[in-house]
Structure formats: structure tokens, C-alpha cells
Amino acid sequence: MAKNTNYILAVGRRKRAVARVRFGDKSLKKGDFMVNGKSAAEYFKGKVYQTLYEKPFKLTETLGKIAVNVSVSGGGPKGQLQATVLGIARALSKSEEKFKKTLRDNGLLTVDQRVRERRKVGTGGKARRQKQSPKR
């Protein structure tokens, strides 16, 4: 039996970070933006980070109009931020179809699939480094 869901759920990934974004969470007031139980400004400190996570809302003119709850894990701070931004953009495009073109044109729905390359055996602990060959 399916539960009655009155929220929009989207997932964003970047490197090792995974962000699960939920719009319309009943436990939050309209305009709240929580990341792992903290406010977004507290979790992602700094003006540069703030402009990045607010960009999808400013482009769609929905800043302060939606209650957002993000659960993010894995990776570093920058990967988590980029995963969060992708998740927000996906959730916005799910909520209203008209946002999709705006977000796509600004590159917010494009997935950056670059991940760390695994290390290979016999390379001295690095992914691409080769052992030095003798000169003669």
C-alpha cells in the first residue's frame, strides 16, 4: 500500500556525495532550508557557497517560498554542495515543468560524472603513475 506523499523527492550525486532533497516537508515552515538538521547557511558556510545553493531558487524566483529539507552524506564539502544543488534543481523541475528549460539552460540539470579514478596494481600507489624504466 502506497503512502500519501505530499512532498517532492529528488536525488543529486557528485563524486562520493549523495544528496536527498525533499520539498514541502510538513515539519518545516515555508522558506526554511535545512541540511542535515542545520540551516543551510550554518552547514555550508561562506558567501560563495550561499550563492551556489541559492542559484536554482533565484533563477526560478522561488527563493523563500518552498520548505526544503536535504539529507546529504559522503564526499567533501564541495561535492556535497554540488550534489545538493543538482538535487534542488531536479526537485524544482519535478515541481513545475516550466522551470526545466531555465534550469537546463543554466547548466543546473547537467550531471558532472567525473569521479576519482581507482588505483591500479603495480603503479606505486597512484592511478596512472608508472614505475621508472631503466635507461639502459
Secondary structure, DSSP 8 states (H G I E B T S, - for coil): ------SEEEEEEETTEEEEEEES-TTS-TT-EEETTEEHHHHS-SHHHHHHHHHHHHHHT-TTTS-EEEEEESS-HHHHHHHHHHHHHHHHHHH-TTHHHHHHHTTSS-----------TTSTTSSS--------
